[in-house]
Amino acid sequence: DMSMHEFGIAIVMVDLSNGRWEVSTDAGLNWTDAGEPTPEAAVVLRSRPTGDNRVHFFPNRDFHGTTFLTYKLWDLNMTWPSGTAGVDTSSTDPVTGTFSEDATQ
């Protein structure tokens, strides 16, 4: 039985105009470029183990401002390992499916 607090995110879009985005699945010891995720090729990160999964924006030199990433919540019904890229989130019903609607931060 899955706890209410166990979830993940699927990164479906990132702003690359002023830098790049990276993900870590080992508490920041190693970082992987998130690339150019899309709803058809998202990068997924699990909520557990707590603190192991991270997202980082690495800005271009002299960039000062705001940027964004767009994500969907993931209910973990599909068991991809954290950090998996290329996950298709586009055809999931946002109410009853594995992924929510988009949210931008």
N, CA and C of each residue as an Amber inpcrd file, in Angstrom:
protein
   315
   0.8450000  -1.1900000   0.0000000   0.0000000   0.0000000   0.0000000
   0.8840000   1.2460000   0.0000000   0.6490000   2.1360000  -0.9570000
   1.4830000   3.3110000  -1.1020000   1.0270000   4.4190000  -0.1660000
   1.9460000   5.0090000   0.5480000   1.6730000   6.1440000   1.4200000
   1.2660000   7.3480000   0.5900000   0.4490000   8.2330000   1.1870000
   0.0410000   9.4580000   0.5340000   1.2240000  10.3400000   0.1850000
   2.3210000  10.1720000   0.8840000   3.4700000  11.0430000   0.7090000
   4.4820000  10.5140000  -0.3020000   4.1980000   9.3890000  -0.9060000
   5.0950000   8.8470000  -1.9090000   4.5980000   9.2480000  -3.2860000
   5.4290000   9.9740000  -3.9870000   5.0820000  10.4450000  -5.3140000
   6.3760000  10.7520000  -6.0440000   6.2370000  11.2420000  -7.2200000
   7.3920000  11.6640000  -7.9860000   6.9800000  12.7880000  -8.9090000
   7.9390000  13.2590000  -9.6890000   7.6280000  14.2520000 -10.7030000
   8.1660000  13.7660000 -12.0430000   7.5350000  14.2340000 -13.0880000
   8.0140000  14.0270000 -14.4500000   8.3040000  15.4170000 -15.0110000
   9.5530000  15.7080000 -15.2700000   9.9240000  16.9970000 -15.8460000
   9.6240000  16.9310000 -17.3370000   8.7090000  17.8010000 -17.7950000
   8.2490000  17.7300000 -19.1830000   8.7180000  18.9030000 -20.0480000
   9.2830000  19.9420000 -19.4340000   9.8120000  21.0690000 -20.2060000
  10.7310000  21.8830000 -19.3140000  11.8070000  22.3980000 -19.8910000
  12.7120000  23.2870000 -19.1710000  13.0650000  24.4680000 -20.0630000
  13.3250000  25.5930000 -19.4370000  13.7780000  26.7860000 -20.1370000
  15.2850000  26.6850000 -20.2960000  15.7490000  26.5430000 -21.5330000
  17.1860000  26.4080000 -21.8080000  17.7970000  27.6930000 -22.3610000
  17.0290000  28.7720000 -22.3650000  17.5160000  30.0070000 -22.9780000
  18.6390000  30.6740000 -22.1860000  18.7440000  30.3670000 -20.8930000
  19.7610000  31.0220000 -20.0680000  20.6120000  30.0550000 -19.2540000
  20.6200000  28.7940000 -19.6320000  21.4100000  27.8100000 -18.9090000
  20.8990000  26.4060000 -19.1660000  21.3490000  25.4790000 -18.3340000
  20.9200000  24.0850000 -18.4830000  20.4270000  23.5500000 -17.1420000
  19.6540000  22.4860000 -17.2060000  19.1000000  21.8370000 -16.0150000
  19.7660000  20.4810000 -15.8410000  20.0050000  20.1260000 -14.5820000
  20.6220000  18.8520000 -14.2630000  19.7890000  18.1410000 -13.2030000
  19.8760000  16.8120000 -13.1760000  19.2040000  16.0150000 -12.1460000
  20.2350000  15.1270000 -11.4600000  19.9720000  14.8470000 -10.1860000
  20.8260000  13.9470000  -9.4130000  19.9340000  12.9340000  -8.7010000
  20.3710000  11.6900000  -8.6660000  19.6410000  10.6440000  -7.9430000
  20.4470000  10.1110000  -6.7640000  21.5490000  10.8010000  -6.4370000
  22.3890000  10.3500000  -5.3270000  22.7720000  11.5170000  -4.4040000
  21.7830000  12.3410000  -4.0880000  21.9440000  13.4690000  -3.1570000
  22.9650000  14.4930000  -3.6270000  23.1170000  14.6260000  -4.9390000
  23.9930000  15.6490000  -5.4790000  25.4420000  15.2530000  -5.6630000
  25.7880000  14.0020000  -5.4520000  27.1650000  13.5640000  -5.6840000
  27.5000000  13.5700000  -7.1690000  26.5340000  13.1760000  -7.9900000
  26.6990000  13.1420000  -9.4400000  25.5010000  13.8150000 -10.0850000
  25.7460000  14.5440000 -11.1530000  24.6780000  15.2570000 -11.8610000
  24.6550000  14.8190000 -13.3210000  23.4380000  14.7290000 -13.8730000
  23.2280000  14.3690000 -15.2710000  22.4470000  15.4750000 -15.9370000
  22.8360000  15.8600000 -17.1300000  22.1130000  16.8780000 -17.8810000
  20.6950000  16.3780000 -18.1590000  19.7100000  17.1960000 -17.8620000
  18.3090000  16.8090000 -18.0880000  17.9290000  16.8600000 -19.5580000
  18.7540000  17.4540000 -20.3820000  18.4700000  17.5150000 -21.8080000
  17.3200000  18.4670000 -22.1120000  16.5090000  18.1060000 -23.0980000
  15.3480000  18.8920000 -23.5020000  14.0940000  18.0480000 -23.3520000
  13.6230000  17.8400000 -22.1310000  12.4650000  16.9710000 -21.9370000
  11.2000000  17.5520000 -22.5810000  10.3000000  16.6650000 -22.9470000
   9.0010000  17.0170000 -23.5100000   7.9570000  16.1190000 -22.8520000
   6.6600000  16.3850000 -23.0300000   5.6550000  15.4700000 -22.4900000
   5.7980000  14.0450000 -23.0440000   6.3600000  13.9210000 -24.2380000
   6.5680000  12.5980000 -24.8410000   7.8990000  11.9710000 -24.4340000
   8.7660000  12.7490000 -23.8040000  10.1000000  12.2560000 -23.4050000
  10.5350000  12.9590000 -22.1240000   9.8060000  12.6900000 -21.0420000
  10.0470000  13.3420000 -19.7510000  11.1640000  12.6430000 -18.9780000
  11.6690000  13.3500000 -17.9680000  12.6320000  12.7930000 -17.0120000
  11.8830000  12.6250000 -15.6940000  11.9030000  11.4190000 -15.1110000
  11.1600000  11.1720000 -13.8790000  12.0890000  11.0910000 -12.6670000
  11.5950000  11.6220000 -11.5470000  12.3050000  11.5700000 -10.2660000
  11.3330000  11.1460000  -9.1820000  11.7160000  10.1890000  -8.3770000
  10.8800000   9.6760000  -7.2900000  11.0860000  10.5140000  -6.0200000
  10.1120000  10.4550000  -5.1010000  10.2210000  11.1850000  -3.8330000
  11.0230000  10.4230000  -2.7870000  11.2440000   9.1450000  -2.9830000
  11.9810000   8.3410000  -2.0260000  13.1760000   7.7010000  -2.7010000
  14.2930000   7.4890000  -2.0740000  14.5650000   7.8790000  -0.7070000
  14.6580000   9.4040000  -0.5760000  14.1730000   9.8910000   0.5340000
  14.0960000  11.3220000   0.7900000  15.4570000  11.9850000   0.6260000
  15.4690000  13.0630000  -0.1180000  16.6770000  13.8510000  -0.2800000
  17.6450000  13.3730000  -1.3350000  17.4380000  12.2050000  -1.8990000
  18.3840000  11.6860000  -2.8860000  18.2080000  12.3110000  -4.2650000
  16.9870000  12.7020000  -4.6220000  16.6920000  13.1940000  -5.9590000
  16.6080000  14.7110000  -5.9610000  17.3430000  15.3170000  -6.8770000
  17.4300000  16.7760000  -6.9060000  17.4220000  17.2810000  -8.3420000
  17.0060000  18.5420000  -8.4780000  17.0290000  19.2480000  -9.7530000
  17.8310000  20.5250000  -9.5420000  18.6910000  20.8520000 -10.4960000
  19.5630000  22.0220000 -10.3610000  19.5820000  22.7880000 -11.6800000
  19.4950000  24.1170000 -11.5930000  19.6640000  24.9710000 -12.7650000
  21.0820000  25.5220000 -12.7480000  21.7970000  25.3030000 -13.8390000
  23.1700000  25.7880000 -13.9820000  23.1300000  26.9340000 -14.9920000
  23.1660000  28.1980000 -14.5170000  22.9750000  29.3420000 -15.4130000
  24.1780000  29.6070000 -16.3150000  23.8810000  30.2300000 -17.4490000
  24.9510000  30.7250000 -18.3060000  25.6960000  31.8290000 -17.5690000
  26.9270000  32.0600000 -17.9630000  27.7380000  33.1080000 -17.3480000
  27.0140000  34.4510000 -17.4350000  27.0190000  35.1870000 -16.3550000
  26.4260000  36.5190000 -16.2530000  24.9040000  36.5480000 -16.3540000
  24.2370000  35.3950000 -16.2420000  22.7660000  35.4050000 -16.2400000
  22.2600000  35.7320000 -14.8460000  21.3600000  36.6910000 -14.7800000
  20.6730000  37.0530000 -13.5450000  19.2160000  37.2410000 -13.9160000
  18.3290000  36.4400000 -13.3850000  16.9210000  36.5530000 -13.7350000
  16.1620000  35.3190000 -13.3300000  15.0660000  35.0820000 -13.9950000
  14.2230000  33.9300000 -13.6720000  14.2370000  32.9370000 -14.8250000
  13.9440000  31.7340000 -14.4930000  13.8270000  30.6520000 -15.4680000
  12.6950000  29.7480000 -14.9880000  12.3880000  28.6880000 -15.7050000
  11.2900000  27.8220000 -15.2860000  11.5150000  26.3900000 -15.7320000
  10.7990000  25.4920000 -15.0680000  10.6430000  24.1290000 -15.5490000
   9.1820000  23.7620000 -15.3730000   8.7170000  22.8720000 -16.2170000
   7.3350000  22.4010000 -16.1520000   7.3700000  20.9220000 -15.8210000
   6.4950000  20.5090000 -14.9090000   6.4930000  19.1200000 -14.4620000
   5.0620000  18.6270000 -14.2870000   4.9390000  17.3160000 -14.1430000
   3.6830000  16.6570000 -13.7950000   3.9520000  15.8330000 -12.5460000
   2.9670000  15.7390000 -11.6740000   3.0900000  14.8210000 -10.5410000
   2.9270000  13.4000000 -11.0500000   3.6190000  12.4900000 -10.4160000
   3.6510000  11.0880000 -10.8280000   3.2480000  10.2380000  -9.6280000
   2.2450000   9.3730000  -9.7950000   1.7380000   8.5780000  -8.6630000
   2.5330000   7.3000000  -8.3970000   3.5920000   7.0700000  -9.1250000
   4.4940000   5.9180000  -8.9800000   3.8630000   4.5770000  -9.3430000
   2.6900000   4.5800000 -10.0000000   2.1130000   3.3080000 -10.4320000
   2.9960000   2.6040000 -11.4530000   3.7270000   3.3570000 -12.2400000
   4.7150000   2.7790000 -13.1380000   6.0510000   2.8480000 -12.3960000
   6.8710000   1.8500000 -12.5100000   8.0350000   1.7360000 -11.6370000
   9.3640000   2.0580000 -12.3170000   9.4060000   3.1450000 -13.0750000
  10.6790000   3.5520000 -13.6600000  11.6460000   3.9530000 -12.5490000
  12.9190000   3.6590000 -12.6990000  13.8990000   4.1470000 -11.7250000
  14.0100000   5.6670000 -11.8030000  14.3280000   6.2830000 -10.6950000
  14.5220000   7.7250000 -10.6590000  15.6330000   8.1020000 -11.6210000
  15.4210000   9.1900000 -12.3650000  16.3940000   9.6470000 -13.3380000
  16.1620000   9.1200000 -14.7350000  15.1660000   8.2430000 -14.9130000
  14.8750000   7.7010000 -16.2380000  14.4090000   8.8120000 -17.1660000
  14.9870000   8.8810000 -18.3470000  14.5960000   9.8640000 -19.3630000
  13.8040000   9.1530000 -20.4630000  13.0340000   9.9470000 -21.2260000
  12.2930000   9.3910000 -22.3460000  10.9350000   8.8190000 -21.9950000
  10.4010000   9.1500000 -20.8150000   9.1070000   8.6200000 -20.3790000
   7.9710000   9.4100000 -21.0400000   7.0390000   8.7080000 -21.6810000
   5.9200000   9.3570000 -22.3650000   4.7960000   9.6390000 -21.3690000
   4.5350000  10.9230000 -21.1050000   3.4630000  11.3300000 -20.1880000
   2.2890000  11.9370000 -20.9430000   2.3510000  11.9820000 -22.2640000
   1.3920000  12.7440000 -23.0600000   0.0110000  12.1140000 -23.1530000
  -0.0990000  10.8130000 -23.0440000  -1.3950000  10.1740000 -23.2690000
  -2.0970000   9.7620000 -21.9800000  -1.6050000  10.2040000 -20.8480000
  -2.1910000   9.8220000 -19.5700000  -3.3370000  10.7440000 -19.1950000
  -4.4620000  10.1810000 -18.7800000  -5.5940000  10.9700000 -18.2990000
  -5.1760000  11.6700000 -17.0090000  -5.2580000  13.0310000 -16.9350000
  -4.7690000  13.7560000 -15.7630000  -5.5840000  13.5180000 -14.4870000
  -6.7710000  12.9310000 -14.5930000  -7.5850000  12.6670000 -13.4070000
  -7.3660000  11.2570000 -12.8830000  -7.3830000  10.2730000 -13.7540000
  -7.2760000   8.8800000 -13.3190000  -5.9630000   8.2180000 -13.7030000
  -5.1300000   8.9190000 -14.4330000  -3.9010000   8.3160000 -14.9420000
  -2.7150000   8.4400000 -13.9930000  -1.5680000   8.0290000 -14.4860000
  -0.3310000   8.0020000 -13.7280000   0.2390000   9.3960000 -13.4810000
  -0.0390000  10.3470000 -14.3900000   0.5220000  11.6940000 -14.2980000
  -0.5860000  12.7420000 -14.2150000  -0.2910000  13.8370000 -13.4970000
  -1.2370000  14.9520000 -13.3750000  -1.1310000  15.8520000 -14.6060000
  -1.8690000  16.9520000 -14.5660000  -1.6950000  18.0000000 -15.5630000
  -0.3880000  18.7270000 -15.2750000   0.0670000  19.5420000 -16.2330000
   1.3160000  20.2840000 -16.0820000   1.2410000  21.3200000 -14.9640000
   2.3650000  21.5580000 -14.3290000   2.5490000  22.6480000 -13.3760000
   3.8980000  23.2820000 -13.6970000   3.9780000  24.6010000 -13.6120000
   5.2190000  25.3010000 -13.9320000   5.7390000  26.0160000 -12.7040000
   7.0340000  25.8780000 -12.4670000   7.7000000  26.5510000 -11.3420000
   8.8350000  27.3720000 -11.8440000
